[in-house]
Amino acid sequence: MFEEANFPDFCLEVISRLGFVEPTPIQAQGWPMALKGRDLVGIAETGSGKTLSYLLPALVHVMVQPRLVQGEGPVVLVLAPTRELAVQIQEEASKFGSRSNIRSIYDGAPKGPQIHDLQRGVEIVIATPGRLIDMLEANHTNLQRVTYLVLDEADRMLDMGFQPQIRKIISQV
């Protein structure tokens, strides 16, 4: 059951509202490891609940960190191979984050508002490697506060040739 994962009440309320009955296998196996701060590689089919397997522990992680001050980078970084996937991840993040005052931005929004939000401070950044490197090189954000890193579809990013960009980003975490 979801209650056994000890997620905050706002997460359990959203889970209930969405009609989820029990965790999927990737969630049941991934949550305990992620909540303990362990490294995790999760492999599961599309529609298996992978996104929530890392997003809910990410929200818990953010909640126990000191609040961001202006100019600090995010606490959670999610890298995705495409903007379309980044948008899907943001949709899941917003279902839960809106109830907790945890702010997130994604690589699908217009650059102007993104820059403003990054400079003001957001707890979660969901981005493609290229857009994130652009924001880092322009000094719109930094990765010094990142303590929770997700490479969603890492195999696909590597197949697409993103290894140099991923290395560059991780070197700043």
C-alpha positions as CSV (number, residue, x, y, z in Angstrom):
1,M,0.0,0.0,0.0
2,F,1.0,3.6,-0.6
3,E,0.8,4.5,3.1
4,E,3.6,2.1,3.9
5,A,6.0,4.3,1.8
6,N,5.5,7.1,4.4
7,F,4.9,9.7,1.8
8,P,3.6,13.1,3.0
9,D,-0.2,13.5,3.3
10,F,-0.3,15.7,0.2
11,C,1.2,12.9,-1.9
12,L,-1.2,10.4,-0.5
13,E,-4.2,12.7,-1.2
14,V,-3.1,13.1,-4.9
15,I,-2.5,9.3,-5.2
16,S,-6.0,8.7,-3.8
17,R,-7.6,11.3,-6.1
18,L,-5.9,9.7,-9.1
19,G,-7.4,6.4,-8.2
20,F,-4.1,4.4,-7.7
21,V,-4.8,1.3,-5.7
22,E,-1.3,-0.1,-5.1
23,P,2.2,0.7,-6.2
24,T,3.5,-0.8,-9.4
25,P,6.5,-3.2,-9.2
26,I,9.0,-0.5,-10.2
27,Q,7.6,1.8,-7.5
28,A,7.5,-0.9,-4.8
29,Q,11.1,-1.8,-5.5
30,G,12.4,1.7,-6.2
31,W,10.9,3.8,-3.5
32,P,12.7,2.2,-0.5
33,M,16.0,2.6,-2.3
34,A,15.4,6.1,-3.5
35,L,14.1,7.2,-0.1
36,K,17.3,5.9,1.5
37,G,19.4,8.0,-0.9
38,R,20.7,5.0,-2.7
39,D,21.7,4.9,-6.4
40,L,19.1,3.2,-8.5
41,V,18.7,1.9,-12.0
42,G,15.1,1.1,-12.9
43,I,14.1,-0.7,-16.1
44,A,10.4,-1.1,-16.8
45,E,8.0,-0.8,-19.7
46,T,6.3,2.4,-20.7
47,G,3.2,3.0,-18.5
48,S,4.7,1.1,-15.6
49,G,4.9,4.1,-13.2
50,K,8.7,4.8,-13.6
51,T,8.2,8.5,-13.4
52,L,6.5,8.4,-10.0
53,S,9.1,5.8,-8.9
54,Y,11.6,8.7,-8.8
55,L,9.4,11.8,-8.5
56,L,7.7,11.0,-5.2
57,P,11.1,10.3,-3.4
58,A,12.4,13.5,-5.1
59,L,9.6,15.5,-3.5
60,V,10.3,14.0,-0.1
61,H,14.0,14.8,-0.6
62,V,13.3,18.4,-1.4
63,M,11.0,18.8,1.6
64,V,13.9,17.9,4.0
65,Q,16.4,20.3,2.4
66,P,16.9,23.9,3.6
67,R,14.7,26.3,1.6
68,L,16.3,27.8,-1.6
69,V,17.5,31.3,-1.6
70,Q,17.5,33.5,-4.7
71,G,20.4,32.6,-7.0
72,E,20.7,29.0,-5.8
73,G,20.2,26.2,-8.3
74,P,17.8,23.3,-8.0
75,V,17.9,20.5,-5.5
76,V,16.6,17.9,-8.0
77,L,17.7,17.6,-11.6
78,V,15.9,15.3,-14.1
79,L,17.5,15.0,-17.5
80,A,15.4,13.6,-20.3
81,P,16.3,12.9,-24.0
82,T,13.5,14.9,-25.5
83,R,11.3,18.0,-24.8
84,E,8.2,15.8,-25.2
85,L,9.4,13.5,-22.3
86,A,10.3,16.6,-20.2
87,V,6.7,17.9,-20.7
88,Q,5.3,14.5,-19.6
89,I,7.5,14.4,-16.5
90,Q,6.5,18.0,-15.6
91,E,2.8,17.0,-15.9
92,E,3.4,14.4,-13.2
93,A,5.5,16.7,-11.1
94,S,2.9,19.4,-11.2
95,K,0.1,17.0,-10.0
96,F,2.1,16.5,-6.7
97,G,4.3,19.6,-6.5
98,S,1.5,22.1,-6.6
99,R,0.2,20.8,-3.3
100,S,3.5,21.3,-1.6
101,N,4.8,24.7,-2.8
102,I,7.7,22.8,-4.5
103,R,8.4,24.7,-7.8
104,S,9.6,22.9,-10.9
105,I,10.3,24.0,-14.5
106,Y,10.7,22.0,-17.6
107,D,12.4,22.2,-21.0
108,G,9.3,22.9,-23.0
109,A,8.4,26.3,-21.7
110,P,9.5,29.5,-23.3
111,K,13.0,30.6,-22.5
112,G,12.1,34.0,-21.0
113,P,9.9,32.8,-18.2
114,Q,12.3,29.8,-17.6
115,I,15.2,32.2,-17.1
116,H,13.1,34.3,-14.6
117,D,12.1,31.2,-12.7
118,L,15.6,29.8,-12.6
119,Q,17.0,33.1,-11.2
120,R,14.2,33.3,-8.6
121,G,14.8,29.7,-7.6
122,V,13.1,26.4,-8.4
123,E,13.5,23.2,-6.5
124,I,13.2,20.8,-9.5
125,V,14.5,21.3,-13.0
126,I,13.4,18.9,-15.7
127,A,15.5,19.5,-18.8
128,T,17.2,18.1,-21.9
129,P,21.0,18.2,-21.8
130,G,21.2,20.9,-24.6
131,R,18.8,23.4,-23.0
132,L,20.3,22.9,-19.5
133,I,23.9,23.5,-20.8
134,D,22.6,26.7,-22.5
135,M,21.2,27.9,-19.2
136,L,24.3,27.0,-17.3
137,E,26.7,28.7,-19.8
138,A,24.5,31.8,-19.7
139,N,24.8,31.7,-15.8
140,H,21.0,31.6,-15.4
141,T,21.4,28.7,-12.9
142,N,24.0,26.4,-11.4
143,L,23.9,22.9,-10.1
144,Q,25.7,23.3,-6.8
145,R,22.6,22.4,-4.7
146,V,21.7,19.3,-6.8
147,T,21.6,16.3,-4.5
148,Y,19.1,14.2,-6.4
149,L,19.9,13.4,-10.0
150,V,17.7,11.5,-12.4
151,L,18.7,10.4,-15.9
152,D,15.3,9.4,-17.4
153,E,15.8,7.1,-20.4
154,A,19.6,7.2,-19.9
155,D,20.1,4.5,-22.5
156,R,18.2,6.6,-25.1
157,M,20.3,9.7,-24.3
158,L,23.5,7.7,-24.7
159,D,22.2,6.2,-28.0
160,M,21.4,9.8,-29.2
161,G,25.0,10.9,-28.5
162,F,24.4,12.9,-25.3
163,Q,27.3,11.4,-23.4
164,P,29.6,14.5,-23.6
165,Q,26.7,16.8,-22.5
166,I,25.8,14.4,-19.7
167,R,29.4,14.3,-18.5
168,K,29.6,18.1,-18.6
169,I,26.4,18.5,-16.6
170,I,27.3,15.8,-14.0
171,S,30.7,17.4,-13.5
172,Q,28.9,20.5,-12.2
173,V,26.7,18.6,-9.7
